[in-house]
Amino acid sequence: MAIILDFEKPIVEIEKKIEELKKMSAESGIDYSKQIDSFMEMAEAHKEQLYGGLTPAQKLQIARHPERPNFLDFVDGICTDFIELHGDRQGMDDRAIIGGLAKLNGRTVMIIGTMKGKSTKENLEYNFGMPQPQGYRKALRLMKHADKFNMPIITLIDTPGAYPGISAEETGQGVAIATNLRDMAKLKVPVIAIITGEGCSGGALGLAVADRVYLLEHAYYTVISPEGCASILWRDAAKAPEAAEALKITAPDLLKFGIIDGAIKEPVGGAHHDYALMCEEMKSTIEKALDELSLLSPEELKTHRYEKFRKMGKYIEG
């Protein structure tokens, strides 16, 4: 059974009415086509108005939708011949980050991303998309392999943040993320990062030091979750909608601030409504970016990437 978000219920009611009329028409033989067409027009108009004007809090709900495509769904839709590579070469293999070699229209790439499950069992396997240090070490190992053999790198990010538990701190969470930030800046091959759902804090940034950073239309990218921000500022996580508004975490604001390079349009209602169409949009964006970045020399890539991140953030000197 499909999961319906609260703000989507008016549309669902209209769609139910359409199905009822179709059933009545089939059973009675009475032609209800005019009424059905009228309700369908009403539903489309309502969808266009609703999804074209979502608040940050509503986009937050779509970004976290349990049926949203995860890393392996995107890999299946974008690439062929995916071969997963395991391990951080220190005896561990974090399932919250998956990566490997793949073909993108004949071009060999290294594709790496955070992984979420769609059931309790899967989420336990993937630690709810929260990587531990060994995950970041594995990701960096694969990036260096791609750098050595001149393969572009694609990262897909959907994480509520790096795992904050004691085990992660004991095994060097901060160092692992910081090392990724430093070494990703030095890569000599094109790097493209796409935030596909949640992009929270250093956990997301540890895979996002890229030449091009894109955000899916209803995804978000932030230094802290709205709930965490609300708990700090107001001592009340229920004020997350206000925090989401203030944090400027959605594509229009992030584009304006120069944090991302573009937004990728989602199917009406969100990526979970049409996996194939979402993958098609992502693939087109990736291929265009790779074509442009392939014209730059390794030194130009490093210089532009460094300058891109140095420009982020605004401040006023007193």
JOLIN-V255876 format. One record per pair of residues at least 4 apart in sequence whose C-alpha atoms are under 8 Angstrom apart, sorted by the first residue. I is the first residue (numbers start at 1). J is the second residue. D is the distance in whole Angstrom. If there is no record, write none. Layout:
BEGIN
[[I/J/D] [I/J/D]]
END
This chain:
BEGIN
[[3/67/8] [4/8/6] [4/9/7] [5/9/7] [5/61/8] [7/58/8] [8/12/6] [9/13/6] [10/14/7] [11/15/6] [11/43/6] [11/46/7] [11/47/7] [12/16/6] [13/17/6] [14/18/6] [14/39/7] [14/40/8] [14/42/8] [14/43/6] [15/19/6] [15/39/8] [15/40/8] [15/43/7] [16/20/6] [17/21/6] [17/39/8] [18/22/6] [18/36/6] [18/39/6] [18/40/7] [19/23/6] [20/24/6] [21/25/6] [21/32/7] [21/35/8] [21/36/7] [22/26/6] [22/32/7] [22/36/7] [23/27/6] [24/28/6] [24/29/8] [24/30/8] [25/29/5] [25/30/5] [25/31/6] [25/32/6] [26/30/8] [32/36/6] [33/37/6] [34/38/6] [35/39/6] [36/40/6] [37/41/6] [38/42/6] [39/43/6] [40/44/6] [41/45/6] [42/46/6] [43/47/6] [44/48/6] [45/49/6] [46/50/6] [47/51/6] [47/52/8] [47/268/7] [47/269/8] [48/52/6] [48/268/8] [49/53/6] [50/54/6] [51/268/7] [51/269/7] [54/58/6] [54/59/6] [55/59/6] [55/245/8] [56/60/6] [56/241/7] [56/244/6] [56/245/6] [56/249/7] [56/250/6] [57/61/7] [57/240/8] [57/241/5] [57/244/6] [57/245/7] [58/62/7] [59/63/6] [59/218/5] [59/219/7] [59/220/8] [59/250/8] [60/64/6] [60/218/7] [60/219/7] [60/220/7] [61/65/6] [62/68/8] [62/218/6] [62/219/8] [62/270/7] [63/68/7] [63/196/8] [63/197/5] [63/198/6] [63/218/6] [63/219/5] [63/220/7] [64/68/7] [64/197/6] [64/198/7] [65/272/8] [66/118/6] [67/118/7] [67/272/6] [68/197/8] [68/270/8] [68/271/6] [68/272/4] [69/73/6] [69/74/7] [69/271/7] [69/272/6] [69/275/7] [70/74/6] [70/115/6] [70/116/6] [70/117/7] [70/158/8] [71/75/6] [71/113/6] [71/114/7] [71/115/5] [71/116/7] [71/156/7] [71/157/8] [72/76/6] [72/115/8] [73/77/6] [73/275/8] [74/78/6] [74/275/8] [74/279/6] [75/79/5] [75/80/8] [75/82/8] [76/80/7] [77/275/8] [77/276/6] [77/279/5] [77/280/8] [78/104/7] [78/279/6] [78/280/7] [78/282/8] [78/283/6] [79/102/6] [79/103/5] [79/104/5] [79/105/7] [80/102/6] [80/103/5] [80/104/7] [81/101/8] [81/102/5] [81/103/6] [82/100/7] [82/101/6] [82/102/4] [82/103/7] [83/100/5] [83/101/5] [83/102/6] [84/98/7] [84/99/6] [84/100/4] [84/101/7] [85/98/8] [85/99/6] [85/100/5] [85/101/8] [85/142/8] [86/93/6] [86/98/8] [86/99/8] [86/138/7] [87/91/7] [87/92/6] [87/93/4] [87/94/7] [87/134/8] [87/138/6] [88/92/6] [88/93/6] [88/134/6] [88/135/7] [88/137/5] [88/138/4] [88/139/8] [88/141/7] [89/138/8] [92/134/6] [93/134/6] [93/135/7] [93/138/7] [94/98/8] [94/126/8] [94/131/7] [94/132/7] [94/134/6] [94/135/5] [94/138/8] [95/115/7] [95/125/7] [95/126/5] [95/127/7] [95/131/8] [95/135/7] [96/114/6] [96/115/5] [96/116/7] [96/125/8] [96/126/4] [96/127/6] [96/128/7] [96/129/5] [96/130/6] [96/131/5] [96/132/8] [96/135/7] [97/112/7] [97/113/6] [97/114/4] [97/115/6] [97/126/8] [97/129/8] [97/131/6] [97/135/5] [97/136/8] [97/138/8] [97/139/7] [98/112/6] [98/113/6] [98/114/6] [98/115/7] [98/139/8] [99/110/7] [99/111/6] [99/112/4] [99/113/6] [99/139/7] [99/142/7] [100/110/6] [100/111/6] [100/112/6] [100/142/7] [101/108/7] [101/109/6] [101/110/5] [101/111/6] [102/108/6] [102/109/5] [102/110/6] [102/111/7] [103/107/5] [103/108/5] [103/109/6] [104/108/6] [104/109/7] [108/151/6] [108/152/8] [109/146/8] [109/151/5] [109/152/5] [109/153/6] [109/154/7] [110/142/7] [110/143/7] [110/146/6] [110/151/7] [110/152/6] [110/153/5] [110/154/6] [111/153/6] [111/154/5] [111/155/6] [111/156/8] [112/139/7] [112/153/8] [112/154/6] [112/155/5] [112/156/6] [113/155/5] [113/156/4] [113/157/6] [113/158/8] [113/207/8] [114/129/6] [114/130/8] [114/131/7] [114/156/7] [114/157/5] [114/158/6] [114/159/6] [115/126/6] [115/128/8] [115/129/5] [115/158/7] [115/159/8] [116/122/7] [116/123/6] [116/126/6] [116/127/8] [116/128/5] [116/129/5] [116/158/8] [116/159/8] [117/121/8] [117/122/4] [117/123/4] [117/124/8] [117/125/8] [117/126/6] [117/128/7] [117/129/8] [118/122/6] [118/123/7] [119/123/6] [120/124/6] [121/125/6] [122/126/6] [123/127/6] [123/128/5] [123/129/7] [124/128/6] [126/130/8] [127/131/7] [128/159/8] [129/158/7] [129/159/5] [129/160/7] [129/161/8] [130/159/6] [130/160/7] [130/161/6] [130/162/5] [130/163/5] [130/203/8] [131/135/6] [131/136/7] [131/161/8] [131/162/5] [131/163/5] [131/203/7] [132/136/7] [132/162/6] [132/163/6] [132/168/5] [132/173/7] [133/137/6] [133/168/6] [133/171/7] [133/172/6] [133/173/5] [133/176/5] [133/177/7] [134/138/6] [134/176/8] [135/139/6] [136/140/6] [136/176/6] [136/177/6] [136/180/7] [136/206/7] [136/207/8] [137/141/6] [137/176/6] [137/180/8] [138/142/6] [139/143/6] [139/207/8] [140/144/6] [140/180/6] [140/183/8] [140/184/8] [141/145/6] [142/146/6] [143/147/6] [143/153/7] [143/184/8] [143/187/8] [144/148/6] [144/187/8] [145/149/6] [146/150/6] [146/151/5] [146/152/7] [146/153/7] [146/189/8] [147/151/6] [147/152/8] [147/187/6] [147/188/6] [147/189/6] [150/188/8] [150/189/6] [151/189/7] [151/190/8] [152/189/6] [152/190/5] [152/191/6] [152/290/8] [153/189/7] [153/190/6] [153/191/5] [153/192/6] [154/191/6] [154/192/5] [154/193/6] [154/194/8] [155/191/8] [155/192/6] [155/193/5] [155/194/6] [155/207/6] [155/208/7] [156/193/6] [156/194/5] [156/195/6] [156/196/6] [157/193/7] [157/194/6] [157/195/5] [157/196/6] [157/197/7] [157/198/7] [157/199/6] [157/204/6] [157/207/7] [157/208/8] [158/195/6] [158/196/6] [158/197/5] [158/198/5] [158/199/6] [158/204/7] [159/197/7] [159/198/5] [159/199/6] [159/200/6] [159/203/7] [159/204/6] [160/198/6] [160/199/7] [160/200/5] [160/201/8] [160/203/8] [160/225/7] [161/199/7] [161/200/5] [161/201/6] [161/202/7] [161/203/4] [161/204/6] [162/173/8] [162/201/8] [162/202/7] [162/203/4] [162/204/8] [163/168/6] [163/203/8] [164/168/6] [164/169/7] [165/169/7] [166/170/6] [167/171/6] [168/172/6] [168/173/5] [169/173/5] [169/174/7] [172/176/6] [173/177/6] [174/178/6] [175/179/6] [176/180/6] [177/181/6] [177/202/7] [177/203/7] [177/206/5] [178/182/6] [178/206/7] [179/183/6] [180/184/6] [180/206/6] [180/207/7] [181/185/6] [181/205/7] [181/206/6] [181/207/8] [181/209/6] [182/186/7] [183/187/7] [184/209/6] [184/210/7] [185/209/6] [185/210/8] [185/302/7] [185/305/7] [185/306/6] [186/302/6] [187/302/7] [188/298/5] [188/299/7] [188/301/7] [188/302/6] [189/298/6] [189/301/7] [190/210/8] [190/211/6] [190/290/7] [190/293/6] [190/294/7] [190/301/7] [191/209/8] [191/210/5] [191/211/5] [191/212/7] [192/208/8] [192/210/5] [192/211/6] [192/212/5] [192/213/6] [192/214/8] [192/286/7] [192/289/8] [193/207/7] [193/208/5] [193/209/8] [193/210/6] [193/211/8] [193/212/6] [193/213/5] [193/214/6] [194/208/8] [194/213/6] [194/214/5] [194/215/6] [194/216/7] [195/199/6] [195/213/8] [195/214/6] [195/215/5] [195/216/6] [195/219/7] [195/220/7] [195/221/7] [196/215/6] [196/216/5] [196/219/6] [197/216/7] [197/218/7] [197/219/4] [197/220/6] [198/219/6] [198/220/6] [198/221/7] [199/203/8] [199/204/5] [199/205/8] [199/219/8] [199/220/6] [199/221/4] [199/222/6] [200/204/5] [200/205/8] [200/221/6] [200/222/5] [200/223/6] [200/224/6] [200/225/6] [201/205/7] [201/221/8] [201/222/6] [201/223/4] [201/224/5] [201/225/8] [202/206/6] [202/223/7] [203/207/8] [204/208/6] [205/209/6] [208/213/7] [209/305/8] [209/309/8] [210/305/7] [211/301/7] [211/304/7] [211/305/5] [211/308/8] [212/260/7] [212/261/6] [212/289/7] [213/259/8] [213/260/5] [213/261/5] [213/262/7] [214/260/6] [214/261/6] [214/262/5] [214/263/6] [214/264/7] [215/219/6] [215/220/7] [215/221/8] [215/251/6] [215/260/7] [215/262/7] [215/263/5] [215/264/6] [216/220/8] [216/251/8] [216/263/6] [216/264/5] [216/265/6] [216/266/7] [217/250/8] [217/251/6] [217/263/6] [217/264/5] [217/265/5] [217/266/6] [218/250/7] [218/251/8] [218/266/7] [218/270/7] [219/250/7] [219/251/8] [220/249/5] [220/250/5] [220/251/7] [221/249/5] [221/250/7] [222/247/7] [222/249/5] [224/228/6] [224/229/6] [225/229/6] [226/230/6] [226/237/8] [226/240/5] [226/241/7] [226/243/5] [226/244/5] [226/247/8] [227/231/6] [227/237/5] [227/238/7] [227/239/7] [227/240/5] [227/243/7] [228/232/6] [228/237/7] [228/240/8] [229/233/6] [229/237/8] [229/240/7] [229/243/6] [230/234/5] [230/235/6] [230/236/6] [230/237/5] [230/238/7] [230/239/6] [230/240/5] [230/242/8] [230/243/6] [231/235/4] [231/236/5] [231/237/5] [231/239/8] [232/236/8] [234/239/7] [239/243/6] [240/244/6] [241/245/6] [242/246/6] [243/247/6] [244/248/7] [244/249/7] [245/249/8] [248/253/6] [248/254/7] [249/253/7] [249/254/7] [250/254/6] [251/255/6] [251/260/8] [251/262/8] [251/263/6] [252/256/6] [253/257/6] [254/258/6] [254/259/5] [254/260/6] [255/259/6] [255/260/5] [255/261/6] [255/262/7] [255/263/8] [257/312/8] [257/313/8] [258/312/7] [259/312/7] [264/281/7] [264/282/7] [264/285/8] [265/278/8] [265/281/7] [266/270/6] [266/271/5] [266/277/8] [266/278/6] [266/281/8] [267/271/6] [267/273/7] [267/274/6] [267/277/7] [267/278/6] [268/273/7] [269/273/6] [270/274/8] [271/275/6] [271/278/6] [274/278/6] [275/279/6] [276/280/6] [277/281/6] [278/282/6] [279/283/6] [280/284/6] [281/285/6] [282/286/6] [283/287/6] [284/288/6] [285/289/6] [286/290/6] [287/291/6] [288/292/6] [289/293/6] [290/294/6] [291/295/7] [292/296/8] [293/301/8] [296/300/6] [296/301/6] [297/301/6] [298/302/6] [299/303/6] [300/304/6] [301/305/6] [302/306/6] [303/307/6] [304/308/6] [305/309/7] [306/310/6] [307/311/6] [308/312/7]]
END
